């Protein structure tokens, strides 16, 4: 029987969390003979990686555990893509846990739809280590059921909840690699993942967009892309990420990723840089007026926008404004 799914988990130095991710896939209420698990361990600690691989040796061939020396998330995903034989290849982050009906829900979507589905993205529910602070979410909002449309800033933590039922994503809606399925042949035809994009393990770079790049290529070839809200995974969000400093880094690297992927022509206008930062931060003027903490965070975002503008365009005037507290970026800047 042809496998319906290969579940791929790429990991970097998170072996305790990885074990939870693997266990959640082993416990699916989906026939064992219809899916396998491919782990690609990209860890810098090769000793620990090899030891972890040995713990899963008794489960071969249901689990194939590969230790990959070449760093990079896109590289690891492409390695798994090359060895999978399944109809669909499904990516789960190593710090995520799948609901027990996850694969069943994906299968139901495939059975209910036409045969031209190239990509399915599911819901990514946040698993906060600590309650999110007020500058991120109001205290009267359920932090687990938070909706991206109402609080777009949570999208920077790979939270995906667009509401509604299974459908093609609307304008402005996106899917996350923490819970993402591809038709394997379509992904192979698209060339897999761009290894110039995506994380490279050490955490210093938060480069991303490799999934969106692949999705766009697949969609261009006529495949459909669906959002499936009932295929749910829970994604771990540690305290170290729930900080303004980390979020500013995340937003900044997202802009760099967008520029690399789009091949944007420089120089960008000050207005365009500001627009991109505001869109990625999820903090608009209305939010800022209602929340003092959001006001301060917005100022910081705009200051970073001025810094990026200086690096890309050489506009020292706007950098000086940010340093001296005037965070309004000149709309007329070249």
KOLLUMNU-292527 format. One record per residue (C-alpha): x, z negated, y. Coordinates in steps of 0.2 Angstrom, whole numbers. Example, Ala and Ser with C-alpha at 12.3 -4.5 7.8 and 13.67 -1.06 7.14 Angstrom:
! residues 2
   east     up  north
     62    -39    -22
     68    -36     -5
! end
This chain:
! residues 334
   east     up  north
      0      0      0
      6      5     17
      9    -11     28
     -3    -12     43
      9    -23     53
     27    -28     55
     27    -43     66
     44    -43     76
     51    -59     83
     67    -57     93
     76    -74     96
     91    -80    107
     96    -98    104
     79   -106    101
     79   -109     83
     67   -124     83
     54   -114     93
     58    -99     82
     53   -109     67
     36   -113     74
     33    -95     79
     37    -89     61
     26   -102     53
     12    -97     64
     14    -79     57
     15    -85     39
     -1    -94     41
    -12    -79     46
    -29    -77     38
    -24    -59     35
    -19    -52     18
      0    -56     14
      3    -39      7
     -3    -30     23
     11    -36     34
     29    -42     35
     40    -51     47
     56    -45     55
     67    -58     64
     81    -51     75
     92    -66     80
    103    -61     95
    109    -79     98
    126    -82    105
    129    -96     92
    132    -85     76
    134   -100     65
    117   -107     69
    110    -90     67
    117    -87     50
    112   -105     44
     94   -101     50
     94    -85     41
     98    -93     25
     83   -105     26
     72    -90     25
     81    -81     12
     69    -86     -2
     55    -77      8
     63    -60      7
     56    -47      7
     41    -54     16
     53    -60     30
     68    -49     34
     80    -60     45
     93    -50     54
    108    -57     64
    112    -44     78
    129    -45     87
    125    -34    101
    116    -43    115
    100    -38    123
     81    -40    120
     78    -21    121
     92    -19    108
     85    -31     96
     68    -24     97
     75     -6     94
     84    -13     79
     67    -19     72
     59     -3     76
     71      7     66
     69     -3     50
     50     -6     51
     39      4     39
     22     -2     45
      9      7     54
      9     -5     69
     24    -15     75
     18    -31     84
     30    -41     95
     29    -60     97
     40    -70    108
     51    -83     99
     43    -97    110
     25    -92    106
     13    -97     92
      0    -85     86
    -18    -91     83
    -22    -90     64
    -34    -75     67
    -22    -65     78
    -18    -51     66
    -36    -50     60
    -42    -48     78
    -29    -34     81
    -35    -26     65
    -53    -27     70
    -49    -18     86
    -40     -4     77
    -55     -3     65
    -68     -2     79
    -59     11     90
    -54     29     88
    -37     33     80
    -28     37     96
    -23     19    100
     -5     18    105
     -4      0    112
    -14    -16    111
    -10    -31    121
    -18    -48    118
    -21    -63    128
     -6    -75    131
    -12    -93    134
      0   -105    143
      6   -120    133
     13   -131    148
     26   -144    144
     19   -154    159
      4   -151    170
      7   -137    183
     10   -144    201
     -2   -141    215
      8   -127    223
      6   -117    207
    -12   -122    202
    -26   -133    210
    -29   -148    200
    -47   -143    197
    -42   -127    188
    -41   -128    169
    -22   -124    167
    -25   -116    150
    -40   -105    154
    -33    -99    171
    -37    -81    175
    -24    -69    182
    -36    -61    194
    -40    -78    202
    -22    -85    201
    -10    -70    200
      6    -81    202
      4    -87    184
      8    -70    178
     26    -73    182
     26    -85    167
     19    -71    155
      2    -78    156
    -11    -65    152
    -30    -68    154
    -40    -54    162
    -56    -60    155
    -70    -48    148
    -70    -39    131
    -58    -27    123
    -55    -12    135
    -43     -1    143
    -33    -12    157
    -40     -9    174
    -29     -5    189
    -17    -19    192
    -20    -26    175
     -4    -27    164
      1    -32    146
     15    -44    141
     28    -42    128
     24    -60    121
      9    -52    112
     10    -33    111
      7    -21     97
     13     -3     97
      9     12     85
     26     13     77
     27     32     77
     21     33     95
     35     20    100
     48     30     91
     43     46     99
     44     37    116
     62     33    112
     59     14    109
     64      2    123
     76      6    137
     91     -4    134
     95     -4    153
     80    -15    155
     75    -32    147
     84    -49    145
    101    -51    139
    100    -68    133
    111    -79    144
     97    -83    157
    107    -78    172
     98    -61    172
     79    -60    172
     78    -41    171
     62    -35    163
     50    -20    163
     56    -13    146
     38    -15    139
     29     -7    154
     42      8    154
     38     11    135
     19      9    138
     19     22    152
     29     35    141
     16     32    127
      1     34    138
      8     50    145
      8     57    128
    -11     55    126
    -12     38    117
    -24     25    123
    -19      7    129
    -31     -7    126
    -32    -26    131
    -39    -36    117
    -43    -54    124
    -47    -61    107
    -30    -58     99
    -22    -74    106
     -5    -82    106
      1    -98    115
     16    -97    125
     28   -112    128
     32   -115    147
     45   -128    148
     47   -139    164
     63   -131    169
     53   -115    173
     40   -124    183
     50   -125    199
     50   -115    215
     68   -111    212
     65   -103    195
     50    -94    201
     59    -86    216
     73    -80    204
     59    -73    193
     51    -64    207
     67    -57    214
     73    -51    197
     56    -43    195
     59    -33    211
     76    -27    204
     67    -22    188
     54    -12    197
     68     -3    207
     78      2    192
     63      7    182
     55     17    196
     71     25    202
     65     20    220
     73     29    234
     83     18    246
     82     12    259
     65      3    257
     55     -1    273
     54    -20    277
     35    -18    275
     37    -12    257
     49    -26    252
     37    -38    259
     23    -30    250
     32    -31    233
     37    -49    235
     20    -55    240
     12    -45    226
     24    -53    213
     23    -71    220
      4    -71    220
      4    -80    237
     -6    -72    250
    -10    -77    268
    -27    -85    263
    -19    -96    250
     -6   -101    262
    -19   -107    275
    -27   -118    262
    -12   -126    254
      3   -133    263
     14   -132    248
      9   -114    246
     14   -111    264
     31   -118    261
     33   -107    246
     27    -92    254
     40    -94    268
     54    -96    254
     47    -80    246
     48    -71    263
     66    -77    266
     71    -70    249
     63    -54    254
     73    -53    270
     89    -57    259
     85    -42    247
     81    -31    262
     99    -35    269
    107    -31    252
     98    -15    250
     96     -9    268
    109    -19    278
     95    -26    290
    104    -41    296
     91    -44    310
     78    -49    297
     90    -60    288
     94    -69    303
     75    -72    306
     73    -79    289
     88    -91    291
     82    -97    308
     64   -100    301
     55    -84    307
     49    -77    291
     39    -63    298
     47    -47    292
     47    -33    305
     34    -20    299
     44     -6    308
     61     -9    300
     69      6    292
! end
